[in-house]
Amino acid sequence: MGPLDEYPLHQAPLPIGWAASTDRNFYDRSYFNAHDRTGEVFCIFGHGYYPNLGTKDAFFLVRRGDTQTAVHFGDRIDDDRLHQHVGGYRVEVVEPLQRLRVVVEEAEGIAADLTWEGLFPVVREQPHVMRAGSRVTLDAQRFAQVGSWSGTVVVDGSTYDVTPDRWLGSRDRSWGIRPVGEAVPAGAPADPEFEGMWWLYVPMAFEDFAVVLIIQEEPDGLRTLNDCTRIWKDGRVEQLGWPLVTVHYASGTRVPTGASITCTTPDGKPVQLEVESLLPVPLHVGGGYGGDPDWGHGVWKGPGFTERVSYDLTASDVAGRVMFGVIDHVGRGVCDGQEGWGLFEHGSIGRHDPSGFADFFSLAP
């Protein structure tokens, strides 16, 4: 039993600390990003609990110039979910769904003390389900929010004064089932075999509204997830239909420079969203996402684990990995004449017929 069991929160006849699912891949995670709109620095960080693996972990990833540096934390899970912490990384919920504090105590040259303020209400996204044959590989619920940051970030002696007039970002909370922890035996080869996936996620804040867009497509362009919401400061929610998307790629790469997105209001009026990338951060280079060979979420590293890893993004062994994962970008947008800022997250892995990518090694002309 843990402190949360004192509250009427139970959804199953189990202690709160026990997952209702016995799937080893059950997880409960928070993700954050922060930037000052310049494209000079981008911080991405988060933490996760994996009750069926007995682990919890956290990371803080920062890109400056061509260097991407990550600090990783890992430990045994505990039952006190009211005090979210992994080693020197902790999250304090000051006002649920509105204000949080994230603290990274100095670890190998990296430290942060950041307070999040939601600029708009949270958006509950549609449930996200993926299967490989009969097996569920992902079954998750998320909520997302755009907001501002205040506080400080320290990287190798350089201190960034984080002020809410300049520093923005997005966050999400997700829980459910997704691949985590050590690799397990694959069983029979997939039939049909995995050919790739296409992903777009754009939570962005404008003066009067926020847009949260999430799309996933199969190699032939079949859309398996379509969720586009505009939320206003008074809480009004507007669904923006079936967005038509053109992603612009740098020639000879799969790194996008931006995207043109045409949405539609419920009364049929077009809403044009133009997005550009100011700084890309591949999440699978130190962030633990999408097959990162150096850091995997939920993997047991021993009690009280902490490490720092740095990457030169111009090095051939690192640059060659970029096209095989999802990239988060400092995003600038224009919508209905308003300038906006937030996250531009995209990955086109393997075949995607609408983009002209025939296989895993196809590149933009």
C-alpha positions as CSV (number, residue, x, y, z in Angstrom):
1,M,0.0,0.0,0.0
2,G,1.1,3.6,-0.6
3,P,-0.2,7.1,0.2
4,L,-2.5,7.3,-2.8
5,D,-4.5,4.3,-1.5
6,E,-6.0,6.8,1.1
7,Y,-7.8,8.5,-1.7
8,P,-10.9,7.4,-3.7
9,L,-8.9,6.9,-6.9
10,H,-9.0,3.2,-7.5
11,Q,-10.1,1.9,-10.9
12,A,-9.4,-1.8,-10.1
13,P,-9.6,-4.0,-7.0
14,L,-5.8,-3.5,-6.5
15,P,-3.5,-1.1,-4.7
16,I,-2.8,2.0,-6.7
17,G,0.8,0.9,-7.0
18,W,-0.2,-2.2,-8.9
19,A,-1.0,-2.0,-12.6
20,A,-4.4,-3.4,-13.6
21,S,-2.7,-5.0,-16.6
22,T,-0.1,-7.8,-16.1
23,D,1.6,-6.8,-19.4
24,R,5.3,-6.2,-18.8
25,N,5.1,-3.1,-21.0
26,F,2.7,-1.2,-18.8
27,Y,4.0,2.4,-18.2
28,D,3.1,5.8,-16.8
29,R,5.2,8.7,-18.1
30,S,5.6,12.4,-18.3
31,Y,7.3,14.3,-21.2
32,F,8.3,18.0,-21.3
33,N,10.2,20.3,-23.6
34,A,11.4,23.9,-23.2
35,H,13.0,26.4,-25.6
36,D,13.5,30.2,-25.9
37,R,12.2,30.5,-29.5
38,T,15.7,31.2,-30.9
39,G,16.7,27.7,-32.0
40,E,19.9,28.0,-30.0
41,V,18.9,25.7,-27.2
42,F,16.3,22.9,-26.8
43,C,15.7,21.0,-23.6
44,I,13.7,17.7,-23.6
45,F,13.1,15.8,-20.4
46,G,10.8,13.3,-18.7
47,H,10.3,10.4,-16.4
48,G,8.5,7.1,-16.3
49,Y,7.3,4.4,-13.9
50,Y,7.2,0.8,-15.0
51,P,5.5,-1.2,-12.2
52,N,5.6,-4.6,-13.9
53,L,9.4,-4.2,-14.5
54,G,10.0,-2.8,-11.0
55,T,11.8,0.2,-12.4
56,K,11.5,3.9,-12.8
57,D,13.8,6.3,-14.8
58,A,14.2,9.9,-16.0
59,F,16.3,11.9,-18.5
60,F,17.2,15.4,-19.3
61,L,18.4,16.0,-22.9
62,V,19.7,19.3,-24.2
63,R,20.9,20.4,-27.6
64,R,23.2,23.4,-28.2
65,G,24.9,23.8,-31.6
66,D,25.9,20.4,-32.9
67,T,26.2,18.8,-29.5
68,Q,23.4,16.8,-27.8
69,T,23.9,15.9,-24.2
70,A,21.8,13.6,-22.0
71,V,21.8,12.9,-18.3
72,H,20.0,9.6,-17.4
73,F,18.6,8.5,-14.0
74,G,17.4,5.0,-13.0
75,D,16.3,3.2,-9.8
76,R,13.9,0.7,-8.3
77,I,10.2,1.7,-8.3
78,D,8.5,2.7,-5.1
79,D,4.9,3.1,-3.9
80,D,4.9,6.8,-3.1
81,R,3.6,8.2,-6.4
82,L,2.7,11.5,-4.7
83,H,6.4,12.4,-4.7
84,Q,7.7,11.7,-8.2
85,H,11.4,11.4,-8.2
86,V,14.3,9.4,-9.7
87,G,17.6,10.1,-8.1
88,G,18.3,13.8,-8.5
89,Y,15.3,14.3,-10.8
90,R,11.9,15.2,-9.4
91,V,8.6,16.7,-10.4
92,E,6.3,18.6,-7.9
93,V,2.7,19.0,-8.8
94,V,1.9,22.5,-7.5
95,E,-1.5,22.9,-9.1
96,P,-2.8,19.8,-11.0
97,L,-3.2,20.3,-14.8
98,Q,-1.8,23.9,-14.5
99,R,1.4,24.4,-12.6
100,L,4.4,22.0,-12.0
101,R,8.0,22.3,-10.9
102,V,10.7,20.2,-12.4
103,V,14.1,20.0,-10.6
104,V,17.3,18.4,-11.8
105,E,19.9,18.5,-9.1
106,E,23.4,19.0,-10.5
107,A,24.5,15.9,-12.2
108,E,27.7,15.9,-14.2
109,G,27.4,19.5,-15.3
110,I,23.6,19.6,-15.9
111,A,21.1,21.2,-13.5
112,A,17.6,22.7,-13.8
113,D,14.9,24.3,-11.7
114,L,11.9,25.0,-13.9
115,T,8.3,25.9,-13.2
116,W,5.6,25.2,-15.8
117,E,2.5,27.3,-16.2
118,G,-0.2,26.0,-18.6
119,L,-1.3,28.7,-21.1
120,F,-4.4,26.8,-22.1
121,P,-6.4,23.9,-20.5
122,V,-5.1,20.4,-21.1
123,V,-6.3,18.5,-24.2
124,R,-7.3,14.9,-23.8
125,E,-6.1,13.1,-26.9
126,Q,-7.9,10.2,-28.6
127,P,-6.8,6.7,-27.4
128,H,-3.9,5.4,-29.3
129,V,-3.8,1.7,-30.2
130,M,-1.4,-0.3,-32.3
131,R,-1.2,-4.0,-33.0
132,A,1.2,-6.5,-34.5
133,G,-1.1,-9.3,-35.6
134,S,-3.2,-10.1,-32.6
135,R,-0.8,-8.6,-30.1
136,V,-1.3,-5.2,-28.7
137,T,2.0,-3.2,-29.0
138,L,0.6,0.1,-27.9
139,D,-2.5,1.0,-26.0
140,A,-2.2,4.5,-24.5
141,Q,-4.1,7.5,-23.2
142,R,-2.5,10.9,-23.2
143,F,-3.3,14.5,-22.4
144,A,-1.3,17.4,-23.8
145,Q,-0.7,21.0,-22.8
146,V,1.2,24.0,-24.1
147,G,2.7,26.5,-21.6
148,S,5.5,28.7,-20.5
149,W,8.6,28.1,-18.2
150,S,10.4,30.1,-15.6
151,G,13.5,29.3,-13.6
152,T,17.1,28.3,-14.6
153,V,19.0,25.7,-16.7
154,V,22.7,25.1,-16.2
155,V,24.8,23.4,-18.8
156,D,28.5,23.1,-18.1
157,G,28.8,26.4,-16.3
158,S,26.5,28.3,-18.7
159,T,23.3,29.5,-16.9
160,Y,20.1,30.2,-18.9
161,D,17.7,32.5,-17.2
162,V,14.3,31.0,-18.1
163,T,11.6,33.6,-18.3
164,P,7.9,33.0,-19.3
165,D,7.9,35.9,-21.8
166,R,10.5,33.9,-23.9
167,W,10.5,30.3,-22.8
168,L,7.7,28.1,-24.1
169,G,7.1,24.4,-24.6
170,S,4.7,21.5,-24.4
171,R,4.1,18.6,-22.2
172,D,2.2,15.4,-22.2
173,R,1.2,12.7,-19.7
174,S,0.6,9.2,-21.0
175,W,0.0,5.8,-19.6
176,G,-0.9,2.3,-20.8
177,I,1.1,-0.2,-22.8
178,R,4.1,0.5,-25.1
179,P,7.4,-1.3,-25.6
180,V,9.7,-0.7,-22.6
181,G,12.5,-2.5,-20.8
182,E,14.8,-5.1,-22.1
183,A,14.0,-6.7,-25.5
184,V,12.0,-9.9,-25.4
185,P,12.1,-12.9,-27.8
186,A,10.3,-12.0,-31.0
187,G,8.5,-15.3,-31.7
188,A,7.6,-15.9,-35.3
189,P,8.6,-13.2,-37.9
190,A,5.9,-10.6,-38.3
191,D,3.5,-11.3,-41.1
192,P,3.2,-8.9,-42.8
193,E,6.6,-7.6,-41.9
194,F,7.0,-4.1,-40.5
195,E,7.7,-1.7,-43.4
196,G,7.6,1.6,-41.5
197,M,5.5,4.3,-39.9
198,W,4.8,8.0,-40.4
199,W,4.1,10.2,-37.4
200,L,3.3,13.9,-36.9
201,Y,2.7,15.7,-33.6
202,V,2.3,19.5,-33.3
203,P,1.2,21.1,-30.0
204,M,1.6,24.8,-30.5
205,A,0.5,28.0,-28.6
206,F,-0.8,31.1,-30.4
207,E,-2.1,34.3,-28.8
208,D,-5.8,33.3,-28.7
209,F,-5.7,29.6,-29.0
210,A,-3.6,26.4,-29.0
211,V,-3.5,23.7,-31.6
212,V,-2.8,20.0,-30.7
213,L,-2.4,17.8,-33.8
214,I,-1.5,14.1,-33.8
215,I,-1.5,11.9,-36.9
216,Q,-0.1,8.4,-37.7
217,E,-0.1,6.7,-41.1
218,E,0.7,3.3,-42.4
219,P,3.3,2.8,-45.3
220,D,0.5,3.1,-47.9
221,G,-0.8,6.3,-46.3
222,L,-3.7,4.7,-44.4
223,R,-4.3,7.0,-41.5
224,T,-4.7,5.0,-38.2
225,L,-4.8,8.0,-35.9
226,N,-6.2,11.4,-36.7
227,D,-6.8,14.0,-33.9
228,C,-6.6,17.7,-34.4
229,T,-7.9,20.1,-31.7
230,R,-8.0,23.8,-31.3
231,I,-8.6,24.9,-27.7
232,W,-9.3,28.5,-26.7
233,K,-8.4,30.1,-23.4
234,D,-12.0,29.8,-22.1
235,G,-11.9,26.0,-22.6
236,R,-13.8,25.8,-25.9
237,V,-12.7,22.9,-28.0
238,E,-12.9,22.9,-31.7
239,Q,-12.2,19.8,-33.8
240,L,-10.3,20.7,-37.0
241,G,-11.2,17.7,-39.2
242,W,-8.9,15.7,-41.4
243,P,-5.7,17.7,-41.9
244,L,-4.0,17.6,-45.2
245,V,-0.2,17.6,-44.6
246,T,2.8,18.3,-46.8
247,V,6.1,17.9,-44.9
248,H,9.1,19.7,-46.4
249,Y,12.4,17.8,-46.1
250,A,16.0,19.0,-46.5
251,S,17.3,17.5,-49.7
252,G,19.1,14.2,-49.3
253,T,17.7,13.6,-45.8
254,R,14.6,12.7,-43.9
255,V,15.0,15.7,-41.6
256,P,12.1,18.1,-42.1
257,T,12.5,21.8,-42.4
258,G,8.8,22.5,-41.9
259,A,5.3,21.5,-42.9
260,S,2.2,23.0,-44.5
261,I,-1.0,21.8,-42.8
262,T,-4.6,22.5,-44.0
263,C,-7.3,21.9,-41.4
264,T,-11.0,22.5,-41.5
265,T,-13.4,24.0,-38.9
266,P,-16.6,22.2,-38.1
267,D,-18.5,24.7,-40.4
268,G,-16.2,23.9,-43.3
269,K,-13.8,26.8,-43.2
270,P,-10.1,26.1,-44.0
271,V,-7.5,26.8,-41.3
272,Q,-4.0,27.0,-42.7
273,L,-1.0,26.2,-40.4
274,E,2.5,26.7,-41.6
275,V,5.2,25.3,-39.4
276,E,9.0,25.6,-39.6
277,S,11.8,23.9,-37.7
278,L,14.4,26.1,-35.9
279,L,16.4,23.2,-34.2
280,P,16.0,19.4,-34.5
281,V,16.6,17.0,-31.7
282,P,16.5,13.3,-32.6
283,L,14.8,11.6,-29.6
284,H,16.6,8.3,-30.2
285,V,20.0,9.9,-29.6
286,G,20.1,9.9,-25.9
287,G,16.4,10.4,-25.2
288,G,15.6,6.7,-25.0
289,Y,12.8,6.7,-27.6
290,G,12.5,4.6,-30.7
291,G,15.3,2.1,-30.4
292,D,17.9,4.3,-28.9
293,P,20.9,1.9,-28.5
294,D,22.3,3.8,-25.5
295,W,19.3,4.3,-23.3
296,G,16.0,2.5,-23.2
297,H,13.0,3.4,-21.0
298,G,12.4,0.9,-18.3
299,V,15.7,-0.9,-18.6
300,W,17.2,-1.9,-15.3
301,K,20.6,-0.2,-14.8
302,G,21.0,-0.9,-11.1
303,P,20.0,1.2,-8.0
304,G,20.7,4.9,-7.9
305,F,22.0,4.9,-11.5
306,T,23.2,8.2,-13.1
307,E,25.2,8.8,-16.2
308,R,26.0,11.5,-18.7
309,V,26.3,10.9,-22.5
310,S,27.2,13.5,-25.2
311,Y,26.9,13.2,-28.9
312,D,28.4,15.1,-31.8
313,L,25.5,15.2,-34.3
314,T,27.9,15.8,-37.2
315,A,29.8,12.5,-36.5
316,S,28.9,9.9,-39.2
317,D,27.9,7.2,-36.7
318,V,25.4,9.6,-35.0
319,A,24.2,11.3,-38.2
320,G,23.5,8.0,-39.8
321,R,21.0,7.1,-37.0
322,V,18.8,10.2,-37.4
323,M,16.6,9.0,-40.2
324,F,15.5,5.9,-38.3
325,G,13.7,7.7,-35.5
326,V,11.4,10.5,-34.5
327,I,12.8,14.1,-34.3
328,D,11.5,16.9,-32.0
329,H,12.0,20.4,-33.3
330,V,11.8,23.9,-31.9
331,G,8.7,24.9,-33.8
332,R,7.5,28.2,-35.1
333,G,4.1,28.4,-36.6
334,V,1.7,30.8,-38.4
335,C,-2.0,30.2,-38.2
336,D,-4.9,32.7,-38.9
337,G,-2.4,35.5,-39.1
338,Q,-1.0,34.7,-35.6
339,E,2.6,33.7,-34.8
340,G,2.9,30.6,-32.5
341,W,5.5,28.5,-30.9
342,G,5.8,25.0,-29.6
343,L,6.8,21.5,-30.7
344,F,7.1,20.2,-34.2
345,E,7.6,16.4,-33.9
346,H,7.9,14.2,-37.0
347,G,9.2,10.9,-38.0
348,S,9.0,9.1,-41.4
349,I,10.6,5.7,-40.9
350,G,10.7,3.2,-43.7
351,R,8.2,3.2,-46.6
352,H,5.7,6.0,-46.9
353,D,4.0,6.1,-50.3
354,P,2.5,9.6,-50.1
355,S,6.0,11.1,-49.3
356,G,7.7,9.1,-52.0
357,F,9.8,7.0,-49.7
358,A,10.0,3.5,-51.1
359,D,11.9,1.8,-48.3
360,F,14.0,2.5,-45.1
361,F,16.8,4.1,-47.1
362,S,14.9,6.4,-49.4
363,L,15.7,10.1,-49.0
364,A,14.1,13.4,-50.1
365,P,15.2,14.6,-53.6
